């Protein structure tokens, strides 16, 4: 089935409790046991139609400990020359796989999962580069399997509402957007945030969040100008992007692994503006100002840690026989990776995967 056609960016069921079942239960497998896998698994357990079937890790103790902590029925680990993830993918009782490995391993893991006939939710950044992203999309489409990048913020109530307001015309024509996200990440050459071999750096790990605010309200840009600080390992520790649009709009986006920032987003139009309150990747309030009417605040509650919304989208799409999400289509992931490729070229950042 080809990608469904729907209003870009906006969910067709924004008010539905993401915990509520939407069809036949799906049996989930999780590849990797790091922090993001723990958070997503915690929220996955909240879905009425999700069965936590299997988890994989390199070590037995880690796999079994994770399975016990989060309620997975089976644990797989490297054994007899066969990796844990390969053993998980050979399990016929797994319908869909969540890939939570470092960025540089995404292409390998997702390709293996698709080849094994599994639907896939892959953590962001989708891949290291656009070439890898395009290749995975082609395999998923050929095999008629569901594949989506796990950009969880795109599905959150606060983010969805911000996109809705911008699209409604209430703010008039949007002319500029600003967004920042930063925190001082302790440096370690082996940490996934800093390790070049893992695809470390601010761009691939956190720049997707400021970018969401620009692309969700203005679309993908025609020009991108990038500056940044590259450390001695060749990893971007901080970057600043300026996006340009043919109709004159601009966006300024900042991502940093060096410093705290206000973590706010502003969408400014000819009639008014909106600002996010709370970190831009999980906004709990929006402040809207239009003309001289004063300000109003809209508040949002989030179910679980917030990953429930993307998990519901994956579940509903697979249950309906869709191979792509209308809210997070593969083409948007490819365009994002292409934009990041251009930024890395300007910054002088390259990874081993680029040479493959």
C-alpha positions as CSV (number, residue, x, y, z in Angstrom):
1,X,0.0,0.0,0.0
2,X,1.3,3.4,-0.8
3,X,1.7,6.2,1.7
4,X,-1.7,7.5,2.8
5,X,-2.7,11.0,1.9
6,X,-3.7,13.3,4.8
7,X,-3.2,16.8,6.2
8,X,0.5,17.0,6.8
9,X,1.7,17.0,10.3
10,X,-1.6,16.9,12.1
11,X,-3.0,13.8,13.6
12,X,-6.5,12.7,12.5
13,X,-7.4,11.6,16.1
14,X,-5.8,14.3,18.3
15,X,-8.2,13.8,21.3
16,X,-8.0,10.1,21.6
17,X,-6.4,8.6,24.7
18,X,-3.3,7.0,23.3
19,X,-3.6,4.1,25.8
20,X,-6.9,3.0,24.2
21,X,-6.9,0.0,21.9
22,X,-7.5,0.7,18.2
23,X,-7.4,-2.9,16.9
24,X,-5.7,-6.3,17.2
25,X,-2.9,-6.4,19.7
26,X,0.7,-6.1,18.3
27,X,3.6,-8.1,19.7
28,X,6.6,-5.8,20.3
29,X,10.3,-6.4,20.3
30,X,12.9,-3.9,21.5
31,X,16.5,-3.9,20.3
32,X,18.9,-2.3,22.8
33,X,18.5,-1.5,26.5
34,X,19.7,2.0,27.0
35,X,17.9,5.0,28.5
36,X,15.6,5.7,25.6
37,X,14.6,2.0,25.3
38,X,13.7,2.1,29.0
39,X,11.5,5.2,28.7
40,X,9.8,4.0,25.5
41,X,9.2,0.5,27.0
42,X,7.6,2.1,30.1
43,X,5.1,3.9,27.9
44,X,4.6,0.9,25.6
45,X,3.3,-1.0,28.6
46,X,0.5,1.5,28.9
47,X,-1.1,0.6,25.6
48,X,-4.0,-1.7,25.9
49,X,-3.2,-3.5,22.6
50,X,0.6,-3.8,23.0
51,X,2.2,-7.1,24.0
52,X,5.8,-6.8,25.3
53,X,7.2,-9.9,23.7
54,X,11.0,-9.7,23.5
55,X,14.1,-7.5,24.2
56,X,17.7,-8.0,23.0
57,X,21.0,-6.9,24.3
58,X,24.6,-8.1,23.9
59,X,24.8,-9.5,27.4
60,X,22.6,-12.0,29.1
61,X,22.4,-10.2,32.4
62,X,21.4,-6.9,30.8
63,X,18.8,-8.5,28.6
64,X,17.2,-10.6,31.4
65,X,17.3,-7.6,33.8
66,X,15.6,-5.4,31.3
67,X,12.9,-8.0,30.4
68,X,12.2,-8.5,34.1
69,X,12.0,-4.7,34.9
70,X,9.7,-3.9,32.0
71,X,7.6,-7.0,31.6
72,X,8.9,-8.6,28.4
73,X,8.2,-12.3,28.0
74,X,11.6,-13.2,26.4
75,X,15.1,-11.9,26.5
76,X,17.8,-12.5,23.8
77,X,21.5,-12.0,24.0
78,X,24.6,-12.8,22.0
79,X,25.1,-16.5,22.1
80,X,27.0,-19.1,20.0
81,X,28.1,-16.5,17.5
82,X,24.6,-15.2,16.9
83,X,23.8,-11.7,18.2
84,X,20.9,-11.0,20.5
85,X,19.1,-8.8,17.9
86,X,19.4,-11.6,15.3
87,X,17.8,-14.0,17.7
88,X,15.0,-11.6,18.4
89,X,14.4,-11.0,14.7
90,X,14.1,-14.8,14.2
91,X,11.3,-14.9,16.7
92,X,8.0,-15.4,14.8
93,X,6.1,-14.1,17.9
94,X,7.4,-10.5,17.2
95,X,5.4,-8.3,14.9
96,X,7.0,-4.9,15.2
97,X,10.5,-3.9,16.4
98,X,11.6,-0.7,18.1
99,X,15.3,0.0,17.3
100,X,17.0,2.0,20.1
101,X,20.6,1.6,19.2
102,X,23.1,4.5,18.6
103,X,22.5,6.3,15.3
104,X,25.4,4.7,13.4
105,X,23.8,1.2,13.9
106,X,20.3,2.2,12.7
107,X,20.8,1.3,9.1
108,X,22.1,-2.2,9.9
109,X,19.5,-2.9,12.5
110,X,16.5,-1.6,10.5
111,X,17.6,-3.4,7.4
112,X,17.9,-6.7,9.3
113,X,14.5,-6.2,10.8
114,X,12.8,-5.4,7.5
115,X,14.6,-8.4,5.9
116,X,13.2,-10.5,8.7
117,X,9.7,-9.3,7.8
118,X,9.2,-7.1,10.9
119,X,7.5,-3.7,11.0
120,X,9.9,-1.1,12.5
121,X,9.9,2.0,14.6
122,X,13.4,3.5,14.6
123,X,14.7,6.0,17.0
124,X,15.8,9.4,15.7
125,X,18.1,10.4,14.1
126,X,16.7,8.0,11.5
127,X,20.1,7.2,10.0
128,X,23.5,8.8,9.6
129,X,22.8,10.2,6.2
130,X,20.1,10.6,3.5
131,X,21.6,7.7,1.4
132,X,20.9,5.3,4.3
133,X,17.5,6.7,4.8
134,X,16.5,6.4,1.2
135,X,17.7,2.8,1.1
136,X,15.7,1.8,4.1
137,X,12.6,3.5,2.8
138,X,13.0,1.6,-0.5
139,X,13.2,-1.7,1.3
140,X,10.2,-1.0,3.5
141,X,8.1,0.0,0.5
142,X,9.2,-3.0,-1.6
143,X,8.3,-5.4,1.2
144,X,5.1,-3.5,2.2
145,X,6.2,-3.2,5.8
146,X,5.6,-0.3,8.1
147,X,8.6,2.0,8.9
148,X,8.7,5.2,10.8
149,X,11.3,7.4,12.5
150,X,10.6,7.9,16.2
151,X,10.2,11.6,16.4
152,X,8.0,11.4,19.4
153,X,7.5,15.2,19.8
154,X,5.7,15.4,16.5
155,X,2.7,13.6,18.1
156,X,2.5,15.4,21.4
157,X,-0.7,17.4,22.2
158,X,1.2,20.7,22.7
159,X,3.2,20.3,19.5
160,X,0.1,19.3,17.5
161,X,-1.8,22.3,18.8
162,X,1.0,24.7,17.9
163,X,1.0,23.3,14.3
164,X,-2.8,23.6,14.2
165,X,-2.7,27.2,15.3
166,X,0.0,28.2,12.8
167,X,-2.0,26.4,10.0
168,X,-5.3,28.0,11.0
169,X,-4.2,31.5,10.0
170,X,-4.8,32.9,13.5
171,X,-1.2,34.2,13.5
172,X,-1.5,35.5,10.0
173,X,1.4,34.8,7.7
174,X,4.3,33.2,9.6
175,X,7.5,35.2,9.0
176,X,10.0,33.9,11.5
177,X,10.6,31.1,13.9
178,X,13.2,30.7,16.7
179,X,13.8,27.6,18.7
180,X,16.6,26.3,20.9
181,X,17.5,23.2,22.9
182,X,20.7,22.7,24.9
183,X,22.2,21.2,28.0
184,X,25.8,20.6,29.2
185,X,26.5,16.9,28.4
186,X,29.5,15.6,30.4
187,X,32.2,14.8,27.9
188,X,33.3,11.2,27.3
189,X,34.7,9.9,24.0
190,X,32.8,6.7,24.5
191,X,29.4,8.3,25.3
192,X,26.9,8.0,22.5
193,X,26.4,11.8,22.6
194,X,30.1,12.4,21.9
195,X,31.4,9.2,20.2
196,X,32.0,9.9,16.5
197,X,31.7,6.2,15.7
198,X,28.2,6.3,17.0
199,X,27.1,9.4,15.1
200,X,27.5,11.6,18.2
201,X,27.0,15.4,18.3
202,X,24.3,17.9,18.8
203,X,23.0,17.8,15.2
204,X,21.9,14.2,15.0
205,X,20.9,13.9,18.6
206,X,18.9,17.1,19.4
207,X,18.6,19.4,16.4
208,X,15.5,17.6,15.2
209,X,13.6,19.3,17.9
210,X,14.3,22.9,17.0
211,X,13.9,21.9,13.4
212,X,10.4,20.5,14.1
213,X,9.1,24.0,15.0
214,X,10.4,25.5,11.8
215,X,9.4,22.7,9.4
216,X,6.0,22.2,11.2
217,X,5.0,25.8,10.7
218,X,7.0,26.9,7.6
219,X,7.8,23.6,5.8
220,X,11.2,22.5,4.6
221,X,13.5,25.5,3.7
222,X,15.0,26.4,0.4
223,X,18.4,27.5,2.0
224,X,20.3,26.5,5.1
225,X,23.3,28.3,6.6
226,X,25.1,26.6,9.4
227,X,27.8,27.5,11.9
228,X,29.0,25.5,14.9
229,X,31.8,24.4,17.2
230,X,33.5,21.2,16.3
231,X,35.5,19.5,19.1
232,X,38.9,17.7,18.7
233,X,37.1,14.4,17.9
234,X,35.3,16.0,14.9
235,X,31.9,16.1,16.6
236,X,29.7,19.1,16.6
237,X,29.2,20.2,20.2
238,X,27.0,23.2,19.2
239,X,25.4,24.4,16.1
240,X,23.3,27.3,14.9
241,X,21.2,27.0,11.8
242,X,19.5,29.7,9.7
243,X,16.7,28.5,7.4
244,X,15.6,30.6,4.5
245,X,12.4,30.4,2.5
246,X,11.5,31.7,-1.0
247,X,8.6,33.8,0.4
248,X,11.0,35.6,2.8
249,X,10.4,33.8,6.0
250,X,13.4,32.8,8.2
251,X,14.1,30.5,11.1
252,X,16.9,30.5,13.6
253,X,17.7,27.3,15.4
254,X,20.3,26.5,18.1
255,X,21.3,23.2,19.5
256,X,24.0,22.7,22.2
257,X,25.7,20.0,24.2
258,X,27.6,22.7,26.1
259,X,25.1,25.0,27.7
260,X,21.7,25.3,29.2
261,X,19.2,27.4,27.2
262,X,15.6,28.5,27.8
263,X,14.4,25.7,25.5
264,X,11.7,27.9,24.0
265,X,10.2,28.3,20.6
266,X,8.5,31.3,19.0
267,X,6.4,31.3,15.9
268,X,5.8,34.9,14.8
269,X,3.2,35.9,12.2
270,X,1.7,39.1,10.7
271,X,-1.3,39.0,13.1
272,X,0.3,37.5,16.3
273,X,2.7,35.0,17.7
274,X,2.9,31.9,19.9
275,X,5.5,30.8,22.4
276,X,6.1,27.4,24.0
277,X,6.5,26.9,27.7
278,X,8.4,23.9,28.9
279,X,11.1,22.2,26.9
280,X,10.4,22.5,23.2
281,X,10.5,18.7,22.8
282,X,7.6,18.4,25.2
283,X,5.7,21.7,25.4
284,X,3.2,21.8,28.3
285,X,1.9,25.3,27.6
286,X,1.5,27.6,24.7
287,X,1.2,31.4,25.1
288,X,-0.7,33.0,22.2
289,X,-0.8,36.7,21.5
290,X,-3.0,38.1,18.7
291,X,-3.3,41.8,17.9
292,X,-4.3,43.9,21.0
293,X,-6.5,41.2,22.4
294,X,-4.0,40.3,25.1
295,X,-2.5,36.9,25.8
296,X,-4.1,33.5,26.4
297,X,-2.5,30.3,27.6
298,X,-3.3,26.8,26.6
299,X,-2.2,24.0,28.8
300,X,-1.7,20.3,27.9
301,X,-1.5,17.1,29.9
302,X,0.7,14.3,28.6
303,X,0.0,10.6,29.0
304,X,2.9,8.7,30.4
305,X,6.3,10.1,29.5
306,X,4.9,11.3,26.2
307,X,6.0,8.4,24.0
308,X,2.6,6.9,24.1
309,X,1.4,9.1,21.2
310,X,4.0,8.0,18.7
311,X,3.5,4.4,19.8
312,X,-0.3,4.7,19.2
313,X,0.4,6.1,15.8
314,X,2.6,3.1,14.9
315,X,0.1,0.7,16.3
316,X,-2.9,2.2,14.5
317,X,-1.1,2.4,11.2
318,X,0.0,-1.2,11.3
319,X,-3.5,-2.3,12.4
320,X,-5.0,-0.4,9.4
321,X,-2.5,-1.9,6.9
322,X,-0.6,1.3,6.3
323,X,3.1,1.2,5.5
324,X,3.8,4.8,6.4
325,X,2.4,7.3,8.9
326,X,0.5,10.3,7.4
327,X,1.8,12.4,10.3
328,X,5.5,11.2,10.0
329,X,6.0,10.0,6.4
330,X,9.3,8.5,5.3
331,X,9.9,11.3,2.8
332,X,10.1,13.8,5.7
333,X,12.8,11.6,7.4
334,X,14.7,11.5,4.1
335,X,14.4,15.3,3.7
336,X,15.6,15.8,7.3
337,X,18.6,13.6,6.7
338,X,19.3,15.5,3.5
339,X,19.2,18.8,5.3
340,X,21.5,17.4,8.0
341,X,23.9,16.2,5.3
342,X,24.1,19.7,4.0
343,X,24.7,21.1,7.5
344,X,27.5,18.6,8.2
345,X,29.1,19.5,4.9
346,X,29.2,23.2,6.0
347,X,30.4,22.3,9.5
348,X,33.0,19.8,8.3
349,X,31.5,16.8,10.2
350,X,31.8,13.3,8.7
351,X,31.2,9.8,10.0
352,X,32.4,6.4,9.0
353,X,29.0,5.5,7.5
354,X,29.4,8.2,4.9
355,X,32.1,6.2,3.2
356,X,30.0,3.0,2.9
